[in-house]
Amino acid sequence: MRYGIIIQMSQFPPVAESIRRITNAKGASGYVFDWVISVACNYRCPYCYYEGHWDDLKKHNLAPPLETALATWKGIYEKYGECYILINGGEPTVYPRFMELMAALTRWHRWNFNTNLTWRLDRWRAFAEQIEPSRGNIQFSFHPSEEKDIDAFIERALAVRRLGFDNCDVTIIAYPPHLRDLKRFCGKFKAAGIKVSSQPFVGTWHGKNYPHDYTEEESALIRILSEENDSSLRSELDHAIGSASPLGKLCRSGQYSCHINQMGEVYRCTQIDQSPGSRERLGHFYRGFELRPGPTPCPKAFCQCGESRWLVERCG
């Protein structure tokens, strides 16, 4: 198995400003890479995509040498310029040498990662010293099933922001058993000056299939608490809740964005078939892959993770 080879991909035209805007990353080229660095977490939330499958999935974690990953990301920079890297897990901060990875990655790219905020404050201080906080965004995930003291969580979040991480907000999964407390949770974060959004639950609970089985009142609550007055967010919530479908519509995922799973396989997005032989497979991150030269029709009737932003009707 050969790693660390910089893949020379075909030339692409300059990315339109309308594409660059949707990354929300000032100065980035417009290309977005959604990277699952590993499936591993120190929490066991009942609503997680991976719940019940952790042991099986972690067997497929590639975890190449850090030097290999960085050589490849440097090659991406040399080809596309400064990109926007969405780093996901599991919990990214449990990844071996995560701080070293970020310290190097931030030299070339802008970034975003989601964390349950279980790092101690001294680790956040060390992290702030090694990177430029303004080059990235951090999303704090509040998990009521694991984090029992919301006030302590808010205190930690504010302490991290004071280290220079201004681009921080909080997400909460609208898990049915937590809906009765959702308004109170969001109110506490907003009172502390922290932007918060409620993300629809995807899965089954008590025989119901979510997000499609949210009641009208529950869907309205998610919209209100997420402050979806923003037209862009409204469209994403429409797709995430299931009231809008991307099926058959031209989408630029695979052209200006792609998904890298924990095995290093590259696909157009997180939503599509990732089984062997999938037509949506673009290649392998460390062995060679090709982004698509133009938009292609979406094969899915449901888009749960905000990737509807890449529909041509939305991004141009």
N, C-alpha and C positions, 0 to 999 in steps of 0.2 A: 504494500500500500504506500503510495507516494503522496506526501503532504508538502505544503509550503510552496508549491509551484504557482507562480502568478499567471493566471489565465488571460490571454489576450483575446478579448471579445470584439465583435464587430463594432464599428463606429456607429454612434447614435447622433441624431440631430440635437441641438441645444434644447434643454427642457424649458417649456413655456412658463411664464410667470404664474399663470393660473395653476400649474402643477406645483410649483415651488411653494405657493402659499399654503397648500393643504398640509405641508409637513409641520407648519408652525415652528420652524427652526430657522431663524434669521441667518442668512448667509449660506445655508446648505444648498447643494446643487439641485435638489428636488428628488433625487433617488432615495428610496426608503427600503431598508432591509430589516425585516422582522425576524429576530434571531432567538430561538429557544436554545440557550446554551446548555441546559440539561434539565431533565425532569427529576427534580429533587426539592424537598421542602421540609422545614422543621415544624410545619403545621399540618393538621389533618382536618380541613374544613369539609363538612358534609356536602357542600354544594360545588366543590371543585370538580373540574372536568376530569381530573385524574383519580378522583376518589375511588378506592377499591381496586386500582390498577397500578399503584405505585411500584410494587415489587417487580411486576412484569416489565413495566416501562423503563425502569432505571437500568435494566439489563442492556438497553439499546442506546444508552448515553455514550456518545463518541469520545468526548473529552480529549481532543488532540493536545499535544504539547502546546504550552502557551506561545512559544516562539513560532509555531506553525500557524496558529490562529492570527497572530499579529502580522506575520509576513503576508498572509492572504488579505487582511484588512488594509494593509499598506498598498497592496496591489489594486484593491478596489478604489482607493483614493487616487492612485496614479491614473486610473482609467476614467473614473467618473467625477473626480474632485471630492469635495467635502459632502458626505452623505449623512443621512439621519438614520441612526441605528436604534431600533426598538429592541431592548434586551429583556427577555422573558424567561420564566422557568416553568413550573415551580417557583422557588424563591431564589432570585439571582445571587443574593449576597452569600449563600451557602456554597457557591461554586468555588472550587479551589483556586487560590490566587486571584480572586475577583478584583481586589484592590489594585494589584499590579496590572491586570488586564485593562481596567478602566484608565489608569494613569497613562498607559501607552496609547490606548484607543482614542483618547480625547485629544491627542496631538493632530489627528487627521480628520476626525468626524465629530459631529454633534450626536447626542444620544438621549435616550429616555429609558429608565427602568422602573419597574414596579416592585415595591418592597413592603413587607409586613412590619417593618420598622423595629425589628428585634435586635438590630445592632446596638451595642452600647454606645454612649455618647463619645467615649474616647476614640472609638473606631471611626465615627463620623468626623471627628476632628482630624484624625490622620488622613482620612479620605479627602477632606477639604484642602488639606495642605499639599496633596499630591496632584490634584487636578484643578482645572479652572471651573468653579461651580456654574458660572454663567453660560457655559457651553452645553449644558444639559438640562433635562427636566426629570424630576422624580415624582412618581405617583405613590402615595402612601395608601396601602390597602387596609381598611379597618375591618376586622373579622370578629363579630360579636361572639361567635362560638368558641374562639380562642382567647380573645382579648376582653377580659371582663371589666376592666377599669377604663372607661372612655376618657376620663379626665387625665389619667396618667399618660394615655396615648397622645392626647392633644398637647400635653406638656412636652413630650419627647419631640413631636412634630415641630412645635414652635422653637425648641432648642436647636434642631437641625436647620431650620430656616435662618436662624440668627448666625449660623456659620457661613452664610452667603448663598445658600440654596434657595433663592427667591422663587424659582419656578417649580413650586410644589403644590399639589392639590391632593385630595383624598377621594377614593372610590369606595363604595359600599355595594355589595351584591344584594339585590332585592329578593332575598330568599324568603319564601312564604312565611316561615315561622318568625321572621324578623320584621315583617311588614308593620306590625303594630307599634314597633319602636323606631321605625325608620325616620319618621318626622322628627322625633326627639333627637336622634343621633345627628341628623343633618343640621338641626337647629344649633346644637352645641358647637359643631365645627364652624358654622357661619358666624356665630357669636364671637368666636376666637379669631375671626378674620381669615379663615381657611376655606378656599373654594372646595366644594364637595359635589359629587355627582353620584347618582344611583344607577348601577348597571343591572340590566335585567338578568334574572336567573335563567339558565338554559339547562333543562333536565326534567326529571320526573319527581313528583312529590305527592304522596297520598293518591296515586292513580291519575294525577293530572300532568299534562305535558306543557312545560313552560318554555318560552314565554307566551305561547299561543293561548294558554288557559288563564292568563291574568284576566280578572274582571275589568270592565271599563273603568271602574273606580280605582282599581289598583294601577292600571296603566296611566291614568291621569295623575295619580300620586307620584309615580316615577318621573313623569314629565315635569311636574311642578317642582319637585325637589331637585331635579337636575337643571333647573332654570333654563329650559329649552326654548327660551325666546329667541336664541340664536338660530337662524334658519338652517345653518349647517348642522347643528346638533339635532334640530328637529328631524331632519332627514335621516340622520344616523339612528335616532331612536325609533323612527318609523320602521326601519329595516330590522333593528335589533329586537323590537317587540313583535314583529311579524305582520305589521299592518301594511307593509310595502314589500315588494319582491323584486330582486334584481334579475330574475331568470330571463335569459335571452338578450339582455341589454349589453351593449358594448362597454367593456371595462378595461382600464389601463393597468390593473394588477397583472404582474408578469412582464409589463413593459417598463414601468417606472418604479415598481415595488415588487418585492417577492418575500417569501417565507422560507426560512431555513430551520428545519426541525432538528431535534436532538441528535439525529444520526448524520447530520450534515447534508441531507437531501434538500434540494431547492425546488419549491413549488410556487405557483403563481400567488397563492394566498393560503390562509389558515383554514378556509372553509371547505376546500375541495377534497376529492378523493386522494389519499396518500398511500394507497395500496400499490404493490409492485405492478409495474406496467401502466400506471396512471398516465393518461394523455396530458395531464397538467404538470407533470414532472419536468423541470427545466434542466436538471443535471445534479451535480454534487459540488458543494461549495469549495472543497479542497482538491477536487479532481477535474473540475471544469463544468461550467454551465453557461447557458445562453439566455439572456433576456430576449423578450419578443420585440420585433421591430414596430409593432402597432397594437392597438386595442383588439380584444377578442371577446366574443359573447360569454356572458356568465352562465355556467351550467347549473347554478343553485337557485332554489326558490326562497332561500332564507339567508340573511347575512347578519351574523350576531356580533361581530367584533369591530365594527366601525369601518370595515374595508369598503363599504358602499361609497365612501368618499372618492374612490377611484373610478366610479362610473363616469363615462364620458359626459353624460347629461349634467353631472355635478362639477367635474373638474376641467372640462373643455377638451 
